[in-house]
Amino acid sequence: MKAELVEQAALIIKDPPMLINMVSKRVKQLTSGRAPLVERRPGLREADLALLEIIQGKIKIQDLSDA
């Protein structure tokens, strides 16, 4: 994971365990075939995509509770 993305996402999701859970659940979704909600750029792994989705407001806590 890119440290600068973690720092930015931590400004949005203040509770570190919640942020970890959100990223973990989203990574599982992405690796199982779900399409990313942000543009996939070279060098970004699934965890980075999940963090970008959180930063850009594409996913919220309630979005992942159904998964």
C-alpha positions in Angstrom: 0.0 0.0 0.0 1.1 3.5 -0.8 1.7 5.4 2.5 0.3 8.7 1.1 -2.9 7.0 0.2 -3.2 5.5 3.7 -2.7 8.9 5.2 -5.4 10.5 3.0 -7.9 7.7 3.7 -7.2 8.0 7.4 -8.4 11.6 7.2 -11.8 10.3 6.0 -12.1 7.1 8.1 -10.8 8.2 11.5 -11.0 4.7 13.1 -7.9 2.7 12.0 -9.5 -0.7 12.5 -12.5 0.3 10.5 -10.2 1.6 7.7 -8.3 -1.7 7.7 -11.6 -3.7 7.5 -12.9 -1.6 4.7 -9.8 -2.0 2.6 -9.6 -5.7 3.4 -13.2 -6.3 2.3 -12.8 -4.2 -0.8 -9.6 -6.0 -1.8 -11.5 -9.3 -1.5 -14.2 -7.9 -3.8 -11.7 -6.7 -6.3 -9.7 -9.9 -6.4 -12.9 -11.9 -6.8 -13.7 -10.0 -10.0 -15.6 -6.8 -9.0 -14.7 -3.9 -11.2 -12.9 -1.0 -9.6 -14.8 2.3 -9.1 -11.8 4.4 -10.0 -9.4 4.3 -12.9 -6.8 1.5 -12.6 -3.4 3.1 -13.2 -0.1 1.2 -13.7 1.6 0.3 -10.4 -1.6 0.4 -8.3 -2.5 -2.8 -6.5 -5.9 -3.7 -5.2 -5.3 -2.2 -1.7 -4.3 1.1 -3.4 -7.5 1.0 -5.5 -9.6 0.5 -2.4 -7.9 3.4 -0.7 -8.5 5.6 -3.7 -12.1 4.6 -3.7 -12.4 5.7 -0.1 -10.6 8.9 -0.7 -12.8 9.8 -3.7 -16.0 8.9 -1.8 -16.8 6.0 -4.1 -17.3 3.6 -1.2 -18.5 4.2 2.3 -18.8 2.0 5.4 -22.4 0.9 4.7 -21.5 -0.1 1.1 -19.3 -2.9 2.3 -21.5 -4.1 5.1 -23.7 -5.9 2.6 -20.8 -7.8 0.9 
